[in-house]
């Protein structure tokens, strides 16, 4: 798992737990898995590699792997607390071999081309 310079966190454990209580496990904003399913309906995600920019606590990233057959998903966010929550959630769901979560400050994305 990639670690880079710290960004000033907006979310702490209390904020993450509060938002998840409102929107669902791993979700920090409205929508939840039903909305994800609606948005990706008809997209052939089976076996694909996915980049989820602004992944928050990992709800969408994990859902795309577990329920839409993505082979590998990378979640990216600027906030260390939400990335740590997403990593823990991946382990709890047994998906740590199919997802990774990357934290980096705002700016150019820390990924190679392609």
N, C-alpha and C positions, 0 to 999 in steps of 0.2 A: 504494500500500500504506500502510495506516494505521500510524502509530507513536504510542505514548503512553508514559507514565511507566514506568520500569523496575521490574520485579518482581525479587526476589532469585532468581537461577537455581538450580535443583536439578540441572539437566542441563548438562554441558559436552560438547565434541566427543567426548571419550573415552567418556563414559557413553552418548551417543547411538550411537556406533559399536558399542559392546559390546551394547547392547540390540537394535540392528538385526541384529547377527550371530546373536542368539538367536531373534528373532521375525520377521525379514524386513525388507526395504528399506522404510523409512518407518514401521515399527511399533516402538513402545516397550513393548509389553505383548503377552501371548499372544493368539493369534487368527489374524492374517494375513488375506489376501484370501479364503480359503475360509470363514472365520468371518463375514466381512462379507457374503459372498454368502448364507450361510445366514440371517443376521439380516434381510436386506432382501428375501429371496425373496418374490415375490408383490407387492411394493410397486411402484407405477407411477412410477419415478423419471425416465423419459425426458422430457427437456425441462424438468425441475423446477429450482428454485433451492433449494440445501441449505445449512444452517448446521451445521457440525461443531464442537461445543463441546468443548474439551479435545483438539484435533486432534493434539497432539504434533508429530512430524516429518512429518505430512501423508499417511501411507500410506492411511488410510481416505478422506480427502477426495479424493485423486487417483484412487483406485480407483473411487469413485462416479461421477466424471466419465468416466474412461477406459473403464470396463467396464459401467456401468449407465446411461449416456446422460444424466446430469444436465447441464443447460445451463450452470449456473454453481454453483460451490460456494465457500463461505467457510469457512475453517478458523480457529478462534479458540483461543488458548492464552495463559496468563499468562507463559510462559517465552520470552524473546527467543532463546536458542540453538536451541530446537526450531523456532521460527517461521522463523528464518534457514535452517535445514536444509530445511524444507518448501519455502520459496521457491526454493532452489537446485534441489531435486528437480523442482519444477514446470517450471522452465526446461529442465532436462535432458530432461524428457519432452515438451517442446513444448506444455505445457498452461497456460502462464502467462496466456493470454487467457481461460481458462475457470475459473480458480481465483484466489482471493486469500487471503492469510494475514494475520491481524490479531493483534497482541500488545497486551495491556493488563493492568494489575494486577487482582487479585481485586476484585470489587465489581460494581456495575451494569454490564451489558454495554454496550459503546460503539456501539450500533446504534439507528437510529430504529425506531419501531414499524412493523410489517408486514414 
